[in-house]
């Protein structure tokens, strides 16, 4: 039987007009930004070199 782990929310205060990196992987980073009280999550891809 697979035991479910209890998820625990993380509460962080993000100041106005500030951004925080949430996670990163091989393709890019996930960023949370607070623009005047409106929180947006955005995935930013790493630049690809054109060689």
Protein Blocks (a to p, Z undefined) as FASTA:
>chain_A
ZZddddddddddddehiacdfbdcfkbccddddeehiacddddddddddZZ
